Amino acid sequence: MGKLLKKGLALTLVLVMVISGGTFAFAQEKEDVVKDSLLMTIDELKAADYPEAPAQKPAVMLNGEYVAFTDANPANISGRVMVPFRAILEAMGAVVDYDKATKEISAVLGDKEISFYAGKPDINIVENGVESKITMDVVPFIDAYSQRTYVSTRFVAEAFGLSVGWDSDDKTVIIIDFKSMIPEIADKFEVLGMLFDTEDFDWEKNYKTEGFAKLGLGISDTIAQQLTGDLTKTGGEISFDMDIAGIQKGMTADVTVDMEADLSKLYEIIDVAGTPEEAYFEQLMTGLDIDVKMDDEAIYIAMPFLDYVMSEEMTLPEGDKVWYKIPLSFLYETYDEMGVDFEGLLNGVTEMTSLEDYLYYYVGMMEDLLSTETYLDTCAVVAVLEECMGDDAFKKSGNTYTLSMDNAWLAEKIALFGSESETELLDEWNTDGISFDIDLIIKATSAGKLSNYSLNGSVDLSALIGTPGSVFIIKSSGNNYKADAECVIAIPELFTVSVSTSESLTQTSKAPDVKIPSGDGVVDLVKFMEELEAQMPVDEM
């Protein structure tokens, strides 16, 4: 298999590739393909490979191809890659004009026009009659040697709405026109897109949330005996039961979680009676109820078990209840350091109402990760996903769409990409005892909106784990306002993990109460941690 489809298949079907042991082989001769779409077909990807990097650095890559600069090369000025304006703009497909009298440079691409001047930092943008302006941190200039006008690659690309990144290993500016690709991708997944369609959901209104969650962990006799070294020990189940109720509006919320933990079996197995850990476990079993409030500035959490833990580190404030405050600004800064736009995610939740919206959001998160391989990798993943889960993969009956995934389905997909036939793959999997069966059913309304969905499946994990009878089971059903789910992983003689949840949302006239009661105390967790860290001894060098 070619590098591109191999990556796409790996990301899409990673589990089955691991357990199948299939072999793949595709020719990798590079083929120039002229097409209207920025995406690539499977046949095109079979013949494609990553382009060879030019010797001249820095370089610029646009939609998977290196941009050719014939009479003047890119230059790195004050940390910005500057390029001759005409070469980069025409590579983007823009119609470029230069007014010799006024020295104005302008370019039109689609419904957007940009203009700027050498020696001035502003790029003027006109889109659908609306004017705006961005200011470049490196001013366009005329190169004395080539007499070419240089402009910042990043700023002109972003002015046209293109995604821009920097591949530090290859010293290459990466430009990808995701804004043209995303609508096309969404068109290939209209059935799955119904699961993301929440246009009818109004975050400006109050919603009452109700539900429950249950986590169960079954410990086998074998594990109990290994943990303790006592061959008389027997296993059992520990569980957490949670009842959830609250009200939310946009990003404000007032939620209560009543939790009960049955840790008696664990208590018995590890035998903590009479030990210092006994009080800890008693608190753990009785103090897990949680109250959560969230306003525009912070998240507040009240929890008796947390009081027990914190009381060993500090004197808790007086009050009927102690709330632990986590400023949203702290979360934003922390996630920013990890390259995650957490603030954008929170704010975007109320704005993401379609598959396209989610794709745009994740593309925005990817910009710091763009590389010379990103464009073709994206095309490969889309091609594989379309074959496996695109609109044509579903069987339609009236307003019901069914996707049945099993060994035969997977063998057909892998045979399409690889060198082994469906029969060879199925014979190999049957010999190894590999099997799975998953059905996704999506029912639409007459208006093409989601009515409800159901997902039911099981995967035999025996061959993967090496223990006969190991299984993964998943069940889920619901719509935009209600969801039920159940998941079980069972490995005989070791453990069983089960999770079941149910949640519903209904409109209510009552708004969330985000105000901390006057009789309660508040602990700023971030300030406390900073003070605690400041008191810690500094290691000597």
Beta strands, then each sheet from edge to edge (+ up, - down):
strand 1: 59-62
strand 2: 65-66
strand 3: 75-77
strand 4: 80-84
strand 5: 95-99
strand 6: 104-109
strand 7: 112-117
strand 8: 122-127
strand 9: 130-135
strand 10: 141-142
strand 11: 149-152
strand 12: 163-167
strand 13: 172-176
strand 14: 207-219
strand 15: 236-249
strand 16: 252-262
strand 17: 290-294
strand 18: 298-302
strand 19: 322-327
strand 20: 395-397
strand 21: 400-406
strand 22: 436-444
strand 23: 450-460
strand 24: 471-478
strand 25: 482-491
strand 26: 495-507
strand 27: 521-524
sheet 1: 2+ 1- 13- 12+
sheet 2: 3+ 4- 11+ 10-
sheet 3: 5+ 6- 7+ 8- 9+
sheet 4: 20+ 21- 22+ 23- 24+ 25- 26+ 14- 15+ 16- 17+ 18- 19+ 27+
end
